[in-house]
Amino acid sequence: MASAFRRWMDALYLLCVILASASLVLISAVIPWSVYTRYVLNHAASWPEPMAILLTIVLTFFGAAACYRTGIHMRVTVLHYLLPPLGIRAVELAAELLMGLASLFMVIWGEGLVATTWHQVIDAFPFLSVGVTYLPIPLGGVVTLLFVVERLLIGAPADRWAAREPAAPG
Amino acid sequence: MDIVVVLLALLALFALGVPIAYALGLAALVGAWRLGIPPEAVMLQISSGVSKFAMLTIPFFVLAGAIMAEGGMARRLVAFANVLVGLVRLRGGLSAVNIIATTFLSGISGSAVADTSAIGSVMIPQMEKSGYPRVFATNVTITASVQALLVPPSHNAVIYSLATGGTISVIALFMAGVVPGLLLGLALLMLCIALAYRHKHPRGETVPLGVAVKLSIDALWGLITLAIILGGILGGVFTAIEAGAVACVWAFFVTMFIYRDYRWRELPLLIHRTMRTVAMVMTLIAFAASLGYIMALMQVPARVTAFFLTLSHDKSVILLMINAMLLLLGCVMDMAPSILICTPILLPVVTSFGVDPVHFGMIMMLNLGIGLCHPPVGSIIFVGCAVGKVTMEQVMRHIWPFYAVMFVVLMLVTFIPSISLWLPHLLKL
């Protein structure tokens, strides 16, 4: 049961990584395209900017869930140096529960934001609802919540996807 | 009272080890509850926090920097710096090569951690082989990489610009960082030369002309990135965002088609690592926007300004206090969250004392950059120790002269505003 759950979470993590990474690659393609249309085709395309913003939201919230699963979000760990092992475990448990709370907030009020803006359309993409652009918030919240449950029930997974540590933004 | 509750909640969340981004969001919720604001308002701030076009500067510069730092650029810049230093045959020449190569790479990567890892993996073994102590080589690498936090395209300068609500131009910040960054490099260079004479470090060696020309041409491809970023922005060809995007495409082209020492199958891993870095920072920015909103409603900046005024009316005293505060903060918190939390609070304080926001940006970068060079949260020192294969204790025992030099540069940048503002004013930014 535990190993099946872990496999499902691995698959979900992979999906988040693919969505967020694909967004990053696409963002890196659409903005140079707008430069190209402006200078070479002499007709600046209007869609790359809103498209890039939309992709940024996908990248942020699915990427954030993936970062949470691998435990690479920045956090203050000073207390971990001062507490005995049992204290550290208690603190970690409290942190996971609070993360669950934050995820629930994203799910409930993110969904509220999607519902409120569902019938508005984006100027550059009249076929697309504004609500869709905010959809990554509640969806990212759901995924993060599942990762919180995973950590609480069967512990943190090993970060076997990255060969090296990510470059922190320092 | 409301402010105290929010601050206590934030400190408790930090202490418990809740990821900083989510801790900011939860503290904003506590603030909303105290102020009687619906949680929808907090959610709206989070969503608008990432829906800004200016945010795109971050993924582009992080990606371009990662491609350049991992794609063989560091090795070529080291070789180019070696050619330059070889011309004067300096004592302690490889220390100078390390610092100069870092200066070049900083102008491309914008990330101190990337510089430490990329330059350190090339320079530390090379310096040790030439007779330098490994710990010394590691310390040079760690402290020299702080230049990346100052010179364009510093990722943290972009984060600072976003933390000011986009009121301070990224371009002005980029230009403001040039002289402080070079000053730091020069100061570290002087220290290394002094230590080289004291400890009898070997002299640099002249590179034969034919080899020097080949190495310089090889490095030129990467240095063109710098020209794209700065030339494109200052020439009015691109915005900062577009410059970052074009730099990504150029970095990809140079790495995969000119240098060709990065394998295609490694590319997805690089994208994955970059995505995680970018997502981490973007999440922070999104949630920090919600707390910034709550703090503004609670009039925290005005109250903090009033508090500082009760302590002193002297600008120098206030700047010294803020420096001390930021240095202490740098001991316990990473750079990006520190910038995002402190900027909305401290910027109104310093501007009320007549400090230019661009100048304050540089003060903040340098203070928090020093924080990255010491434990317990200094990411540069951790990466430096890992790359240099030395312990934290060894590094800490010998890093003090480097700290002293960085502190002197910090004081110069703090109390001589023209160090930061001369170039932006010259370029009318």
Chai-1 contact restraints between the chains, C-beta under 6 A:
chainA,res_idxA,chainB,res_idxB,connection_type,confidence,min_distance_angstrom,max_distance_angstrom,comment,restraint_id
A,A20,B,M275,contact,1.0,0.0,6.0,A-B,restraint_1
A,A20,B,A279,contact,1.0,0.0,6.0,A-B,restraint_2
A,S21,B,I271,contact,1.0,0.0,6.0,A-B,restraint_3
A,S21,B,H272,contact,1.0,0.0,6.0,A-B,restraint_4
A,S21,B,M275,contact,1.0,0.0,6.0,A-B,restraint_5
A,L24,B,P59,contact,1.0,0.0,6.0,A-B,restraint_6
A,L24,B,M275,contact,1.0,0.0,6.0,A-B,restraint_7
A,I27,B,P59,contact,1.0,0.0,6.0,A-B,restraint_8
A,S28,B,C248,contact,1.0,0.0,6.0,A-B,restraint_9
A,I31,B,A245,contact,1.0,0.0,6.0,A-B,restraint_10
A,P32,B,A245,contact,1.0,0.0,6.0,A-B,restraint_11
A,P32,B,V246,contact,1.0,0.0,6.0,A-B,restraint_12
A,P32,B,V249,contact,1.0,0.0,6.0,A-B,restraint_13
A,V35,B,E242,contact,1.0,0.0,6.0,A-B,restraint_14
A,E49,B,F53,contact,1.0,0.0,6.0,A-B,restraint_15
A,A52,B,L56,contact,1.0,0.0,6.0,A-B,restraint_16
A,I53,B,S51,contact,1.0,0.0,6.0,A-B,restraint_17
A,T56,B,V50,contact,1.0,0.0,6.0,A-B,restraint_18
A,T56,B,M55,contact,1.0,0.0,6.0,A-B,restraint_19
A,I57,B,V50,contact,1.0,0.0,6.0,A-B,restraint_20
A,T60,B,V50,contact,1.0,0.0,6.0,A-B,restraint_21
A,T60,B,A279,contact,1.0,0.0,6.0,A-B,restraint_22
A,T60,B,M282,contact,1.0,0.0,6.0,A-B,restraint_23
A,T60,B,T283,contact,1.0,0.0,6.0,A-B,restraint_24
A,G63,B,M275,contact,1.0,0.0,6.0,A-B,restraint_25
A,G63,B,A279,contact,1.0,0.0,6.0,A-B,restraint_26
A,A64,B,A279,contact,1.0,0.0,6.0,A-B,restraint_27
A,A64,B,T283,contact,1.0,0.0,6.0,A-B,restraint_28
A,C67,B,R276,contact,1.0,0.0,6.0,A-B,restraint_29
A,C67,B,A279,contact,1.0,0.0,6.0,A-B,restraint_30
A,C67,B,M280,contact,1.0,0.0,6.0,A-B,restraint_31
A,I72,B,R276,contact,1.0,0.0,6.0,A-B,restraint_32
A,H73,B,P19,contact,1.0,0.0,6.0,A-B,restraint_33
A,H73,B,M280,contact,1.0,0.0,6.0,A-B,restraint_34
A,M74,B,I20,contact,1.0,0.0,6.0,A-B,restraint_35
A,M74,B,D334,contact,1.0,0.0,6.0,A-B,restraint_36
A,R75,B,G17,contact,1.0,0.0,6.0,A-B,restraint_37
A,R75,B,P19,contact,1.0,0.0,6.0,A-B,restraint_38
A,R75,B,I20,contact,1.0,0.0,6.0,A-B,restraint_39
A,V76,B,F14,contact,1.0,0.0,6.0,A-B,restraint_40
A,T77,B,G17,contact,1.0,0.0,6.0,A-B,restraint_41
A,V78,B,V332,contact,1.0,0.0,6.0,A-B,restraint_42
A,L79,B,A15,contact,1.0,0.0,6.0,A-B,restraint_43
A,V91,B,L16,contact,1.0,0.0,6.0,A-B,restraint_44
A,V91,B,G17,contact,1.0,0.0,6.0,A-B,restraint_45
A,A94,B,L16,contact,1.0,0.0,6.0,A-B,restraint_46
A,A95,B,L16,contact,1.0,0.0,6.0,A-B,restraint_47
A,A95,B,G17,contact,1.0,0.0,6.0,A-B,restraint_48
A,A95,B,V18,contact,1.0,0.0,6.0,A-B,restraint_49
A,L98,B,V18,contact,1.0,0.0,6.0,A-B,restraint_50
A,M99,B,Y22,contact,1.0,0.0,6.0,A-B,restraint_51
A,A102,B,Y22,contact,1.0,0.0,6.0,A-B,restraint_52
A,A102,B,G25,contact,1.0,0.0,6.0,A-B,restraint_53
A,A102,B,L26,contact,1.0,0.0,6.0,A-B,restraint_54
A,W109,B,P39,contact,1.0,0.0,6.0,A-B,restraint_55
A,W109,B,E40,contact,1.0,0.0,6.0,A-B,restraint_56
A,W109,B,M43,contact,1.0,0.0,6.0,A-B,restraint_57
A,G112,B,E40,contact,1.0,0.0,6.0,A-B,restraint_58
A,L113,B,M43,contact,1.0,0.0,6.0,A-B,restraint_59
A,Y134,B,S47,contact,1.0,0.0,6.0,A-B,restraint_60
A,A162,B,R273,contact,1.0,0.0,6.0,A-B,restraint_61
A,A163,B,L269,contact,1.0,0.0,6.0,A-B,restraint_62
A,P166,B,R273,contact,1.0,0.0,6.0,A-B,restraint_63
A,P166,B,R276,contact,1.0,0.0,6.0,A-B,restraint_64
A,P166,B,T277,contact,1.0,0.0,6.0,A-B,restraint_65
A,A167,B,A66,contact,1.0,0.0,6.0,A-B,restraint_66
A,A167,B,S111,contact,1.0,0.0,6.0,A-B,restraint_67
A,A167,B,V113,contact,1.0,0.0,6.0,A-B,restraint_68
A,A167,B,A114,contact,1.0,0.0,6.0,A-B,restraint_69
A,A167,B,T277,contact,1.0,0.0,6.0,A-B,restraint_70
A,A168,B,V113,contact,1.0,0.0,6.0,A-B,restraint_71
A,A168,B,S379,contact,1.0,0.0,6.0,A-B,restraint_72
A,P169,B,H155,contact,1.0,0.0,6.0,A-B,restraint_73
A,P169,B,T277,contact,1.0,0.0,6.0,A-B,restraint_74
A,P169,B,V281,contact,1.0,0.0,6.0,A-B,restraint_75
A,P169,B,A336,contact,1.0,0.0,6.0,A-B,restraint_76
A,G170,B,A112,contact,1.0,0.0,6.0,A-B,restraint_77
A,G170,B,V113,contact,1.0,0.0,6.0,A-B,restraint_78
A,G170,B,M335,contact,1.0,0.0,6.0,A-B,restraint_79
A,G170,B,L372,contact,1.0,0.0,6.0,A-B,restraint_80
A,G170,B,S379,contact,1.0,0.0,6.0,A-B,restraint_81
A,G170,B,I380,contact,1.0,0.0,6.0,A-B,restraint_82
